Amino acid sequence: MTKHTVFNQSAPRVDINEFTCDPALVEAVDTFAPDADSYRLGLIGAEVGTASYQHDADLANRITPVHTSHDRWGNRVDEVEFHPSYHRIMGFSVNQGLHTSAWAHPGPGANVERAAGFMLVSQIEAGHGCPVSMTHAVVPALRKSPEIAEFWEPKLLSTSYDPELRDPATKSSAIFGMAMTEKQGGSDVRANTTRATSNADGTWSLTGHKWFCSAPQSDAFLVLAQTGEASGSGNADQALSCFLVPRILPGGGRNAFFIQRLKDKLGNRSNSSSEIELDGTVGWLVGEEGRGVPTIIEMVNRTRLDCIFGSAAGMRQGVAEAAWHARHRAAFGATLIDQPAMANVIADLQVESEAATWTAMRLAAAHDDDNLEDFRRLATAVAKYWVCKRGTHHAYESLECLGGNGYTELFPLARRLREAPVNAVWEGSGNVIALDVLRALARQPEAGEAFVAEMSRSVGVDERYDAQFNRMTTLLKDAASSPAEAPALARRLIESLALTLQAQTLLTHAPAPVASAFLAGRVDPMTRGMEYGTLPSGVDLTALVDRA
C-alpha cells in the first residue's frame, strides 16, 4: 500500500465550548436574561463540545431504538430499548434541568436560560429533545387538575434520570410523552375516534389508536379521546377530552398500552416515535371534560416554542461546521474562508442563524413576562412557521460548504439535513400554522394589536424596515377585509410577519452589522437574493464571518 500524508483537511471540530464560541447566543442571553447563570451554560457548552458527547450523539442515531412486543415467555411487554449513548445524553440534559428548570426555578430569565441550554444540547443531538421538550411542556396542562399535578409535578421537576418503567409511586422522576394524532385525522384532532368511558373509581377506560405517539418509553402521556357527542352547536371540542395515561399503573401493573411499531423516519432517528393501540387503557381526566383541546393547547404551544429553539440550534451547528471547514481548507490558491464567494456564503448563513437565535431568545423572554402574553401568542406561531421552514435549506447549504465530506455520514451535517424538516412538520405543519395565525388574528385581535405595537417601536430607525413594516400592515388589512380569501394569502402574510419580527428584533438588540445585513439580504426587495451567498456590497462580511 502506498503511504501518503493527509493534508489540507480540517481537524475535528471538538473540544470547543459551544456556548462561549457562539457570540449571538452569549449576547442574546445577556440581553434577555442578564442574571442567567452563564457559568452553568458554559459548562453545558463545554460538555456538548467534547469528542465523547459527539460520539454518543453519533451512536444514538446509528444504533436506533428497538421495540420488543413480547418477552421470551410470551408476555406482552412493549419495551423500547436504546443504546447506552442515548441514556447518557438524556441523563445529562435532565441532570442540567433542561426539561423543567423554568418551572422549578421561575422568575425573570428562567425560560431564556432553559432555552439556551436546550439549544446547546440540541445543536449536537436533536432527537432526545423531543421527550425533554414534552416533559417541559406538560406542566401547565397538568396544573389544570391540581390533584394530578400534586403527584406528578415533583417528579417532573426532578433532575434525576430514571428510564426504568415501574410503579410511578416508587420513582422520584418522570418523563412525559404525548399522543394526539390519529391516522384518519392527523392535525385535525377533532376527527379523533378514540373513545373514553368513565369508571366507578373515577378513572376512565380508553379504546382506540394513535398514529403518532412520541417517545413511547416515557412514564406517562397526555392523550386526547372522545367522551361524548358534539354539542348541538356543532362544536366538536365539547366532545374531546384530555387524559393522563401512565405506562405503569399504581401498584406496578402494566397499563394496556400496546406499541404496534416504531416509525421509520427520515431523521430524528435517536428518538422513538410509534403507533399505539389502546384497549381499555386506564387514564385520568385532565382539565374539564369536553375541553381537551384547550387543556392540551398550552402543551402544544410550548413544544412549538421548542421547535423554534431546535431549528435555531440546527442553524448554529450548520454554520459553525461550515465556517470551521472553510478556515482549514484551501482551494484555488487560498484558504476557502478568504475566497470572496465562500465568505459571502458563510456570512449569509450566519445572518440566518443570528436571526433565528435572537428571535428564539426574544420569544423565550416573552414567556417570562405575563405582560407579553398577547404578543407571544402571535409571535410564537409566526416564528415557528418561519424559522423551522428556513432550517432545511440552511442545513443543505451548510452541508454543501463541506463538499463531498458533508454528504457522508462521518460528518454531522448529513444527519442535520435529515433532522431539519421535523420541526417544521411537528406540532403543526406549514398550512396548519398559517391558518392558526389567521384564527388568532380573527379571534384574538389583541394578539395582532400587540404584535403591531411591538413592531412599530422601530419605525423611523431604518427606511428599509419602515417599508417592510408598511408591507406587513397592508397584508394584515387585506386579510382582515376579506376573511374568505385570507387563507390563500396566509403564507405570504406569515412570511411578512416573520421578516418584520426578525428585522425588528435584530435592529433593537443585535450588533449593527448583523441587523444591516439582514435588512439588505432578507428585507429590501432591491438587494435581497434567492440563495445563500448573495449578500450585496456594503454588507460587513468580515464581521459576520468572524461571528460564525
N, C-alpha and C positions, 0 to 999 in steps of 0.2 A: 504494500500500500504506500502510495506517495504521501510523504509527510508535508504539511503545509502550515503556515502560521495564519491564524484568523485575525484579520484586522478590518478596520472600517465597519465595525458592528458596534452598536451601543451596548454599554454594560447593563446588567439587570437593574431595573428601577426598583430597588429595595432599600430598606433601612433609611427611609425618608419619613420625616414627620409630616403626615398628610394634612395636619391642621396648620402648623406653623408655616408650611410652604405654600399655603393657599391664601393669598392676600385678600381676596374677595370675601372668603368665609370669615377670616380673622376680623376684618374691618366691619363686616355686617353684624357679627356677634357683638363687637364693641359698640356699634351704633344702636342696636335694638335691645341689647341686654348688657349694659356696661358693668353690672355686678355679677355676671356669669363667671363660673369657675373655669377660667381659661387654662389654668394649670391642668385640671382634670381633662379638658378637651385635648390638651397637648399630649397627655398620657394615652388617650384613645388614639390620637393621630399617630403616635409613635408605634403603638401595637399593630394597627392595621397596615402600617408600612413595612413591617418585618417580613422577611422571606418565609418564616414559618406560617404566619397568618395567610399570606398569599397562597402558599402551598395548600393549606387547609381549604381555602376558597376553591382552588382548582379541583381538589379531590372531591369536595362535596358536590360539585357539578358534573364530575365524570363518573363517580360511583353513586348513582342516584337512588332515591328511596325505593324500597321493595315492599310490596303488600303480600302478606300471608293471611289467607282467609281462614284456614283451619290448622290446628296443631297436628302433630303426628298421630294422635289418638282419635282424631276426627272431631274434636271440639271446635266450635266456631270461635275464633279469637280476633280476627280483623286487626292484625298488628301491622304497623308500618315501621320497617327497620331502616335506620340511617347509618351511614358511615360515621365513625367517631369524630371525623373532622367537622361534620355538621354540628354535633353536640358541643364541640369546643367553641365554635363560632357563636352558636346560640347562647351558650353559657356565658361567654364574655359580654354579649350585649345585655343580657338580663342582669348580670352582676354589676354592670355600669348603670343600670336603671333606665336604659334606652327604651324600655317598653312603657313604663308608667311613672317616671320621675316627676313629670309635670303635675301629676295628681298627688304623688306622695309629698312633694315639696312645692306647693303652689305659691305664686307670688310673681312680682314683676320679673320678666325674663325667663320664667320657668319653661315655657313652651319653646322659646328660642334656643335655650341651652340644650334641651332634649332633642330638638330638631337638628342642631349642629352635630351632636353625637350620632344620631341616626344616619345623617348624611355621610359621616366619615366611615361607618361600617358598611353602609350600602354602596359606597364607592368601590369597595373591593369585592364584597359578596352580597348580591342583591336579594337572592331568594329567601333567605331567612328573615328578611324584613317583613314578609307577609304576616307570619304569626306575631312578630314583635309589634307590628302596626295594629293588628286586630285586638291584641291584648290591651294596648293603649286606648284604642277607640271604644272599647266595650264599656268602660267605666261610666260615662254619663247615661247610657241606656239602662244599665243595672240600677242606677240610683233612682230610677222611676218606680222601683219596687224596693223600698228601704230594707225589708226583712231579708230579701235575697242579697242585696248589696252588703248587708251586715256580715253575712257568712263569707261571701266570695271576695269582697274588695281587699281585705287584708292579705289574702293570698296573691291577688293581682299586683299589689304594691310591693311584695317581697322581691328582694334582689337575689334570692337563691334560685337555682335552676334544677328542677327535678322532673325529668321526662317520663318517669315511670307512671303508668296508669294504674291507680288504685283508689280506694275509698277516699273521696275528697277531704273527709274529716281528718285523715291521717297525714295530709300534706300541708306544708307551710306555704307553698307557692302554687300557681296555676297559670296555664297558657290557654287563651281562648281562640276559637275559630268562628266561622260564620257560614251559614248555608241558606241562601235566599233563592237563587235562580233555579228554574226547572226547565226541562228540555222543550216543553211546548211554549214557554213564555219568555225565557231569557231575561232581559232587562225589564220586561213588563211583569213585575212580580204580582200584580193584581190578578194575573191569569193562573196563579198557583192553584194546584189541585190537592195538595197535601191537606189532610183533614185532622182536626184535633177534637177529641171528645173529653168532657170533664169526668174525673173520677171522684169517688166519695171522700177520698183523703185530701182533696184539694189539688192533686196533681192532674195532669192531662195525658191522654194517650194519643200519639201522633202516628199517622199512617200515610205514606206517600213516598216520593222520591225527590232527590235534589241533584240537578245536573252538574253543578259545581259546588262542592264543599271544600273550602280552603283549609289546609292543614288538619287533616282528619286525625292526626296523632294528638291533637290538643285535649286538654282535660274537659272542656265544655264548649258549647256553641250557642249562638243565637240563631234561631230558626223561625221562619215565617210559616204559618199554617192557617187555614180557614176554620173559623169556629161557628159560623152561621151563614145565613143567606144575606146577600146585599140588601141594604135598606130600600124602602120604596123610592127614595130619591135616586136610586141607581148608583150610589157611591159605594164602590166595591171595598174601599178602605174599611167600611163598617163591618166587614166580614173577616178581615185579615188581622191576625193577632201575632204577637211575638212571644217566643218561648225560650227558656234556657234548657238546653238538653245536655246532660253530662254523659261522658263515655262510661263512667263507673258510677253506679248508684250508691246512695248511703247504705253502709253495711258491707260493701265490697262486691256486690253482684254486677255483672255486665249488663249495660243497657242494650236494648235491641237496636243497635246502630251498625248496619251492615254495609261495608265498603264493597261496591261492585267492581271497581277497578280504579287505578290511578290514571290520571290523564297523561298522555304522551305529548308534551308541549314543545313548542318551538324553542322557548327559553325558560328561565325561571325553574331550571331543572332540579336544583337542590331542594326546592320547596315541593312538597307533595300536595297535589290537588286531586280531587276524587269525585266519583259519582257514588251516592249512597242511597240505600233504601231504609225507610223507617216502617216498622211493623209493630204497632202497639208500644212504640218508644215513649218512655216516660219523660215528660217535660214540665216545667214550672212557668206559669204565665208571668211575663214581664210587662209592666205597664198595664194599661186598661185593655180589656177585651175589645176587639174590633178596632184597636188603634195601633196595629202592628207597624205600619209604615211610619207614622210619626214617632213611635218608640225607637225604631232602629235607625231613623234618618240621621241622628247625631253621630252614630257609629259610622255610617256611610260618609258623612261629611268629614269626619276625622281621618278615615282611611283615604279619602280623596286628597286631603292635605298631604298625607304621607306619600301619595303617588307623585305629587309635585316635588317633595324632598328627594324621592328616589330618582326621578328624572334629572334633577339638578345635580345630584351626586354622580350620575352616569356621565353627564356632560363634563364634569370636572375630571373624572377618570380619563375620558377620551382625549381632551385637550392636553392634559398633563402627560399622558403617554406619547402623544404626537409631538409635543414640544421636546420631550426628553430625547426621542429618536432623532428629531431634526437637529438637535445640538450635538449629537455624537456621530452623525453620518455625513459623509462628504460625497458629492457628485458633481461632475462637470466643473471641477476645479475649485470648489468652495464647499464649506460646511452648509448643509441644507438650510439651516436657520438664517444663513447670510444670503441665501438666494431670494431676491425680491418676491418671486411668485410664492415660494413656500412661506415666507414671512407674512404675507398677506393672508394666506390660509390660516396659519396659526393664530394671527391676530383676530381674524373673523370668528374662528371657533371660540376664542377667549371672550369676545364680545357676547356671544350667545350664552356661554357658561356664566359669565358675570350677571347678565340679565336674569337668568334663572335663579342664581344663588341669592342675589339681592331681593328678588321678588319673593322667594321662598321664606327668607328671614323676615321680611316685612309682614307676610301673612302669619307666620308664627307669632310675631309680636302682636298682631291684631287679635289673636286668640288669647293673649294675656290681658287684654283690655276690653272689658264688657262694653265700654262706650263705643267700640268699633264693631259691634255685632252686626249692624246693618251693612256696613262697608264690607266686612269679611264674607257675608252671605253671598254677595255677587262676585267679589274679587276671587274667592277660592274656586268657584266654578269656572270663571274665566281663565284663571291661571292653570287649573287642572287640564282644561282643554288644550291650551296653547303650549305650555311648557312640555307636557307629555308628548304631544304630537311632534314638537321640534326635536325631541330626543333621538328618534330613529335616524333621521338624516344626519344629525350631528355625529352619531356613533359611526355611521358609514364613512363620513368624510374624515373623521379621526383615524379610522382603520386604514383608509387609503394613504394617509401620510406615511404609514409604515411599509407601504408597498406590499410585496408578497408575504413578508413576515406577518403583517397584520391579518392576512387571510388564513393563517394557520392557527391551530388550536393551542400551540405552545405559547402564544402571546394572548393577553387578556381581552383584546378588543373584538375578536370574533365572538366570544361569549357576550360581551357587552352589546354587540349589534343584535344578537338573538334576544337579549334581555330587554332591549329598549321598548319594543311595542307593548309590553304587558301593561305598563302604567297608563297608556292611552286607552287600552281595551277595558281594563278592570275598573270597577266602580263607576261605570257609565262611559260607553264609547262616545265618539265624537258627536253624533247626532243627538244622543241622549243628553249629553251635557249642554249642547247648544239649545235644545228645546227647554232644558231646565232653566237656562238663563232667561229665555223669553217668559217662562212661567213666573220666575222670580220678579221680573220687571212688571208683569201684569198684576200679580197677587200681592206683592210686597213693594209698592212703589217707593217706600222709604229706603229700600236697598239701593235702587237706582239713583235716588237723590243723594244718598250718602257717597256713592261711588263718584258721581259727577262732582260733588263738593270737594272730595279729596283731590280729584284730578285738576280741578280749577285752581288749586293752590300754586301751580307752576306756570299758569298762563302769564305771559309777559316776560318770561325768562329767556326763551329762545323762539324765534319765529317759526322754526320747523316744528317745534312742539305745538305752538299755537295753531298751526294749520292742521296738525293731527287731531288736536282736541276738537276743532270745528268739524272735521270729518266724522269723528265719533258721535258728537251730539246730533249731527244731521241724520246719521243712521238710526240713532235712538228715536228721533222724531218720526222717521219713516216707519219704523217697526210699530210704534205706538199708534200711528194714524191709520194703519191697515193691518189689524191683527190677523186677518185671514191669510194675508200674503207674507206675513213676517217669517214663517218657517223657511220660506225659500231663500231669504237673505240672512238667516240665523248665523250661518258660518261666517259670512262677511262681517256681520255685526260683532260677533265674539272676537274675531281677529282684530278688529279695530279697537275694541275694548282692551284686549290684551296688550297690543302695541302701546296704547296710551298708558296703561298701568306700568309697564316696564320702563317706558321712557320717563314717566314722572318719578318713578322710584329712583332711577339712576341719576336724573337731574338733581334730585333732592339730597341723595345720600352718597353716591359713588364719586370717585375721583373724576375730574373734568375730562381727561382723555377717554375714559370709558363711556361717559354719557354722550360726549360729542360723536364718538364712533358709532354708537347705537343710533343716534338721530340720523347720521349720514348713511349708515348701512341698512337700516331697517324702516325708518320713518319717512325720510324725504323721497318722494317719488322720482325726483330728478337724479338722485345718486345711488339709490339702493339697487342691489343686484339680485339675481335669482339664485345664484350658487355661492357657497363659501369661497373666499379668496377674491372677492370683488369690491372690497372697501375702496372708496375713491381717494384721490390725492387730498392731502390735508389732514388725514387721519394719522395720529401718532402711533404708527405700527410698532416702533421700538418699545414704547411704554406698555403696550398691550402684550407683546411677546415676552417682555420681562415678567409680567404678572402671570403668564402661563407657566 
